Amino acid sequence: MLASSRVPVVFLACVNSYRHGKRLRYLVHERKSIAKILQFDPNAPLYEPIQKGNLANQVFFKLLNKRTHASRVTGLHFTGHWDAHQFKLESDELETPITLKALSDLIGQLPNLKWVFLSGCANPALVELLLARDVPAVIVTQSNEKDPACRAIAQTFYQHLAQGRSIMDAFDKVASIHPEMLPISAQYDVEDNTFDWIGKTGMFSDMKMPWGLYYLPANQDRLLKPVETRRIIPFPVRNPKSNGWRTSVWANGLQWAAGVLALGLLAAGITMFLYPPF
């Protein structure tokens, strides 16, 4: 069996609905196409994509926080549309929406998160939340309708990322094809506890955000280094029964010796009690 516990994880989710007439099929196609891109080399993948289909949000959060996943989550990819305060991840109308606070708490439990890709569903409030959580790269596209450019940008980014490129290298490849994608350095004001960048609109504005890669200057170096990835390496599995008889002999021998010693000490104590020395 191959050991994959060190392969970085990318979670893919749609801001979508399963309600008849409201389900956006193209969002699902984007999610599945990105998962396929990340698995282009099944024998030695650089990333492990995990998709959220029709799972309850609580189940999805538990999956993200699973011990074998949380420390390996490198990227989050959200596709779709949401308002400034909450969104629903590919679920029916009875599902509890996810608030900004819930998303912030979730991200705070992912220590190795390197990027969040907001494909068509970005807004200033969400970008600020992610920067405040020290996410090195927030990749942004924004659209209120089906936009083929959003899907093409996402696919190009992951195609190059899956080849072992750094986040900035993969983004540069995107920008060379889609010049509307810009590297955007966000500035943080310590006194006011606010973020600002060129072209910023109001926190809950419906105006279109500049498309691009948002980052804090302090994190720029982290974008230039290849994302830490380790190929799957087959490790031989030792048979736990191969040395079982040796282990049993040693364990039984030690138990026997300890028993003899205890009996000896007990006998000596009784003898001294009955026949005290003069």
N, C-alpha and C positions, 0 to 999 in steps of 0.2 A: 504494500500500500504506500502511496506517495504522501509525504508530509506537507501540508499546505498551510500550516498555522502561521507562516510568516509572510504570506502573499497579501499585499495591500488590498483592501476592500473598497469598492465604489458602490454606493447605494443609489438606485435609480427609482424615482417616484414621479407620478403624474398628479397634478392638481386637477382632478377630473371627477366625474360623477357616473355612477352606474344606472342612473335613472333614465328610463326610456325617453328618447328625444333630446337628452342633454349630454349624452356620452360623446366625447370627441375622439374618434378613432385614430386620427393622425397623431394624437399625443401618445397613444399606446404604441404606434408604429415607431415613433422616435425612440421611445424607451427601449423597445426590443432591438432596434437597429444598433443602438449604442452598446447594449449588452453583447451583441454579436461581434462588434468591432473589438471590444476588450478581450474577447475570447478567440482572437484570430489564430493564436498558437496554443491549442489545447494541451500540448505536451509540456509546454513551459510558459504558462501565462505570467504576465507581469502584474496583472490585476485580477481580482475576483469580483465580478459584478453580481450584485444581489438586487433583485427587483421587487418592488411592492406592487402586487396586483390587487385583487379584491380582499385585502386584509384590513381588519379593524386597526385604527390608529394605535391603540394600546398594544396590539400584537406587534405592530411595526416598531414601536419604540422599544419593546422588550427585545426584539431581534437586534436592533441597533446596539443596545446596551449589553447584549450577551457577552459573557467574558471572553469568548473566543473571537468576537468581532470588534468590540469597542476600541481596543488598542490598535486595531488594524485598519480602522476606517480612515481612508485617505481623502476621499471625495464624496460629496453629496451632489446629486443632480436632480433638480426639480423642473418639471415641464408643465406649462399650462397657464392658467389665469387665476388670480386671486385678488381680493380687495386689500386695503392697506392695513387691516387689523387681523385678519384670519384667513385660513384656507382649508380645503378638504383634500386629502390625499386619496384619489381614486377609490371612492367609496360611495355608498348610497346616501340618500338624503337624511337618513336617521343618524348618520355618523356625527359625532361631536367634532366641530371644527377645531383646527389647531391654531392657537393664538401665537403672537410674537413671543410672549413670555415662555410658552411651552417649547417653542423651537429654540429659544435661547438656552433654556435649561438642558435641552437635549444636546445641543452643540457643546455646552460646557462639560459634558461627560465623554467627549471624544478627543483625547489628548493629542492625537497625531493627525488631526484634520488639516489638510493642505489647501483645499479649494472647495468652493460651493459654486455650482453653475446654475444660474437662474435663466432658463431658456424660455423667454417670452413672458416671464412672470415677475420681473423685477420692479421694485419701487424704492424710493429713497429711505423709507423707514426700515425696510428689510436689509438694505445694503449697510446702513449704519449699525444695525444690530450685529451683523456678521463682522464688520470691522472692529466693533467694540469687543467682540469675543476673540479678537486677534487671529481671525482667519486670514492667512497670508494672501489669498487671491479670491476675489469675488468676480465671476465672469457674468456679464449682464447683457441680455437682450430683452426688449420689451415690445409687446404687441397685443392689441385687443382682438385680434382675429388670426385666422390661420395664415402664417407667414412662412413660406418655404425657406427664406433666408435663415430663420432661427434654427431650423432643423439642419440645414447645410453647414452652418457655423459650428454647431455642436458636433456633428459627425466629423468634420475636419479636425477639430481640436482633439477628439478622442483617438482618431486614427494616428496622429503624430504622438500623442501621449503614450499610446499602446506600443509604440516602437522604442520606448525608453527615453524620450526627450524630456527635458525639463518643462515646467509649466510655461515659462516665458518663451522657450523655443517653440513649443506647440502653439502658443498664442500668436507668435510672430508669423507662423505659417498661415494661421487663420487671417491675420491682418493683411498679408500679402495678396489674398484672394478677395477679402471683404474689407475694403479701406474704411468702412464706417466703424470698424472695431478699433478702438484706440486704447493705449495704456493710460490709465487715469490715476494720478497720484492724489490720494486723499490726505488732507491736512487735519490734524486733530488739535483743537483749542482746549488746553488743560483747564483754564479758568472757567470757561463757559461749558465745558464738557460736551462739545459739539464737533461735528465733522463738516468739512467743506471741500468741494472740488469744482473744477471748471464746468459750468453748465448745470450746476445743481438747481433743482426746483424745490418747491415746498415739500415738507415731509410727507404729506398725504395728497400731493398734487396728482392730477390725471395727465399732466403734461409728459411727453415722452422723455425718458432719461437718455443721456448719451450712452451708446452701446460701447462696451469695451471691458477691459480688465481693471478692476479697482483694487488698489493696494495702498498700504501705508509705507512711507519711505523706509522705515526701520525694518520692513520685511522684504525689501527688494532683493537682497542677497539670497533669501530662501527660494525665490522664484527662479533664480539662475542655475540652481543646482538640480541635478536629476532627482526626481522623486525616489526616495529610498525604496528599492524593490529588490526582492530576492527570489530568484527562480526556484521552482519546486525541485527539490533534490530527493531522490529516493534513499531512504535510510533502511538498512537491514533491521528487521524486527527480531529481537532475541526471543528464543523460546523460554518462558519463565520456568518450564519444567525441566530444562536441560541439566541444571545443577541442583535439582530439588533434593536428591538423596544426600548430597553433601551438606546442604543447609540443614536438613533434618537431623543428620548425625551430630553436627556441631550444636544445634539447639538442644537436642536431648542430652548430650554430654554435659553442657553447661548447667542444665536444670538438675541433672543427677549430682554434679559436684556441689552445687549450691545447697541441695537437700542434705547431702552428707555433712557439709560444714555446719549447717544450722543444727542438725541433730547432735553433732559433737559439742557445739557451744552450749546447747541446752543440757546435755549430760554433765558437762563440766560444772555448769552453774548449780545443778541439783546436788552434785557431789560435794561442792564447797559449802552449800547450805546445810547439808546433813552432817558433814564432817569438817567443821571449821578448823583451820590450822591453829596450833597452839602458839 
